[in-house]
Amino acid sequence: MGKMMNKLGTWAFIIGIIIALIVGLYQAYLMENNSSTDIGGYIAWILVVLGAIVGILAAMGKGTITKSETSGFLIAGIALVVMYGVFRGMVLKPWIGSLLQGISWSLSIFVAPAVGILAIKAIWDMGKDQ
């Protein structure tokens, strides 16, 4: 059962990153062609669910993010969310601003649930050690 959980966490992480990158590239394409950038709520929900799976499995000690990697993952996740905020209004032609905005947006959607779950676990662990 433990090996299956580890594989589920690994695959959820890999699939989430791939979907986020593809969606980010597609988003950049739409922005550059002045098309609607609405990719639909279903894809965002898929990214959120995959991120939650990664976070829950990591909190349980399974999956790709180990206990020693948690603080680094939290910092990287926060950096991704901040990166989207910075790149959101940036206009660098051709393509650079759209690429940075699209990819950071989709990666933020994927990583945010995992960061939230692991942050809560980190706070819980700090509180119970007292």
BELNORGI-V628360 format. One record per residue. RES is the residue in one letter. PSI is psi in whole degrees, 0 to 359 (999 if undefined). OMEGA is omega in radians with two decimals (NA if undefined). NEAR is the number of other ideal C-beta (glycine too) atoms within 12 Angstrom. Layout:
BEGIN
res:RES psi:PSI omega:OMEGA near:NEAR
res:RES psi:PSI omega:OMEGA near:NEAR
END
This chain:
BEGIN
res:M psi:322 omega:-3.13 near:9
res:G psi:319 omega:3.12 near:13
res:K psi:323 omega:3.13 near:11
res:M psi:320 omega:3.12 near:13
res:M psi:319 omega:3.10 near:22
res:N psi:316 omega:3.13 near:22
res:K psi:321 omega:3.11 near:19
res:L psi:315 omega:3.12 near:25
res:G psi:318 omega:3.12 near:32
res:T psi:312 omega:-3.13 near:23
res:W psi:322 omega:3.10 near:21
res:A psi:320 omega:3.13 near:34
res:F psi:311 omega:-3.12 near:33
res:I psi:313 omega:-3.13 near:20
res:I psi:319 omega:3.12 near:24
res:G psi:316 omega:3.12 near:39
res:I psi:316 omega:-3.14 near:27
res:I psi:312 omega:3.12 near:20
res:I psi:316 omega:-3.12 near:32
res:A psi:319 omega:3.12 near:37
res:L psi:316 omega:3.12 near:23
res:I psi:315 omega:3.13 near:23
res:V psi:319 omega:3.11 near:33
res:G psi:319 omega:3.10 near:35
res:L psi:319 omega:3.12 near:25
res:Y psi:319 omega:3.10 near:27
res:Q psi:317 omega:3.11 near:39
res:A psi:319 omega:3.10 near:31
res:Y psi:314 omega:3.13 near:23
res:L psi:319 omega:-3.14 near:23
res:M psi:319 omega:-3.12 near:33
res:E psi:332 omega:-3.12 near:22
res:N psi:16 omega:3.11 near:14
res:N psi:36 omega:3.09 near:9
res:S psi:171 omega:3.05 near:14
res:S psi:134 omega:-3.13 near:12
res:T psi:17 omega:3.12 near:22
res:D psi:109 omega:-3.12 near:14
res:I psi:359 omega:3.12 near:28
res:G psi:146 omega:-3.11 near:15
res:G psi:336 omega:-3.09 near:11
res:Y psi:318 omega:-3.14 near:13
res:I psi:319 omega:3.09 near:24
res:A psi:319 omega:3.11 near:25
res:W psi:323 omega:3.08 near:17
res:I psi:315 omega:3.11 near:26
res:L psi:320 omega:3.13 near:37
res:V psi:314 omega:-3.13 near:29
res:V psi:316 omega:3.10 near:22
res:L psi:319 omega:3.09 near:37
res:G psi:321 omega:3.11 near:41
res:A psi:320 omega:3.10 near:29
res:I psi:314 omega:3.11 near:33
res:V psi:315 omega:-3.13 near:41
res:G psi:316 omega:-3.14 near:37
res:I psi:314 omega:3.14 near:26
res:L psi:322 omega:3.09 near:33
res:A psi:321 omega:3.11 near:40
res:A psi:330 omega:3.11 near:32
res:M psi:356 omega:-3.12 near:22
res:G psi:15 omega:3.12 near:21
res:K psi:170 omega:3.02 near:26
res:G psi:203 omega:-2.96 near:37
res:T psi:338 omega:-3.07 near:28
res:I psi:112 omega:-3.13 near:36
res:T psi:170 omega:-3.13 near:19
res:K psi:322 omega:-3.14 near:18
res:S psi:340 omega:3.14 near:10
res:E psi:354 omega:-3.04 near:19
res:T psi:313 omega:-3.09 near:29
res:S psi:321 omega:3.09 near:20
res:G psi:320 omega:3.11 near:17
res:F psi:320 omega:3.11 near:32
res:L psi:316 omega:3.13 near:28
res:I psi:316 omega:3.13 near:18
res:A psi:320 omega:3.12 near:21
res:G psi:318 omega:3.09 near:35
res:I psi:319 omega:3.12 near:22
res:A psi:321 omega:3.12 near:19
res:L psi:316 omega:-3.14 near:31
res:V psi:318 omega:3.09 near:28
res:V psi:321 omega:3.14 near:19
res:M psi:318 omega:3.11 near:24
res:Y psi:318 omega:3.13 near:29
res:G psi:323 omega:3.13 near:17
res:V psi:316 omega:-3.05 near:18
res:F psi:348 omega:-3.04 near:29
res:R psi:318 omega:-3.10 near:21
res:G psi:5 omega:-3.04 near:13
res:M psi:131 omega:3.11 near:21
res:V psi:99 omega:3.06 near:15
res:L psi:116 omega:-3.08 near:17
res:K psi:153 omega:-0.31 near:11
res:P psi:141 omega:2.96 near:13
res:W psi:332 omega:-2.98 near:21
res:I psi:309 omega:-3.14 near:17
res:G psi:319 omega:3.13 near:22
res:S psi:319 omega:3.11 near:31
res:L psi:312 omega:-3.14 near:27
res:L psi:319 omega:-3.14 near:29
res:Q psi:311 omega:-3.08 near:32
res:G psi:313 omega:-3.10 near:34
res:I psi:318 omega:-3.14 near:33
res:S psi:327 omega:3.10 near:33
res:W psi:309 omega:-3.07 near:37
res:S psi:323 omega:3.08 near:39
res:L psi:324 omega:3.10 near:39
res:S psi:318 omega:3.12 near:38
res:I psi:321 omega:3.14 near:36
res:F psi:317 omega:-3.01 near:42
res:V psi:331 omega:-3.04 near:41
res:A psi:315 omega:3.12 near:32
res:P psi:320 omega:3.12 near:32
res:A psi:318 omega:3.11 near:45
res:V psi:316 omega:3.13 near:36
res:G psi:314 omega:-3.13 near:26
res:I psi:314 omega:-3.14 near:30
res:L psi:329 omega:3.07 near:39
res:A psi:318 omega:3.09 near:26
res:I psi:317 omega:3.12 near:20
res:K psi:318 omega:3.14 near:27
res:A psi:318 omega:3.11 near:26
res:I psi:318 omega:3.11 near:17
res:W psi:312 omega:-3.14 near:14
res:D psi:321 omega:3.11 near:17
res:M psi:321 omega:-3.13 near:13
res:G psi:323 omega:-3.08 near:10
res:K psi:343 omega:3.11 near:9
res:D psi:344 omega:-3.07 near:8
res:Q psi:999 omega:NA near:7
END
